[in-house]
Every structure is written in C-alpha cells, then in structure tokens.
C-alpha cells in the first residue's frame, strides 16, 4: 500500500481572536505577520494566515494567479470595498490592488501563484 500523508489540521480559525497566540507568527513586512500553512516550490500555490497591525498596508501588487482571502477577524480595504469577518475576497489573475487595515485584521490567504509588487 502506498504511503499516504495525513492532512494538515489547523483548528481554532473561527475563533481566531482566542487562538491567534497558538500560531508561530513571523514578520512578513512592517506591521504584517505571517503563519505559513504551506508553500509550494516553483511559484506554485501557497496558503498562510496574515495578521495585520492597525494601520498596516500592502502596496500595489498584481495577481499572477487566483487569490482567495477570507477575513477571520477585523477589517481590511482595497480602496474600493471594505471586507470584514466572514467575507471572502477572490482576486482573479491580472487584477491588482493595494490593501490597508486601519483597525487591524487576521486573514486566511490562499494563492494560486505569487503576487508581483509594482515598483
């Protein structure tokens, strides 16, 4: 019989405000921390939890593949819409935006391919 890897289990996402300190966060950029769930090689898919401090932002970037962002706590905006807890934002390949979180937030991010930052 083939060796089948067991699925990775991450619990506590629906009450992330209570469980966020159970994750090993690392600095991604100023004001934003990441907990990497998985990362494929060769520009493949990846997933992570992102924790934004109040006022943190991500500069303009281009999506080279689909991106799914599920807001688990707080809010963030792309300058057009504000996304709050329970909302799923899907960015299509070729789309671009900036992200800001005035009050801070935690999001589950799933990328089909890495983003490309402008400038």
Protein Blocks (a to p, Z undefined) as FASTA:
>chain_A
ZZdddddddehklmmmlmmmmpccddfbghiacddfbdcehhiacdddddddehiacddd
ddfbdcddddfbhcddehlaccdehiacdddehiacddddfkopadddddfbdcddeZZ
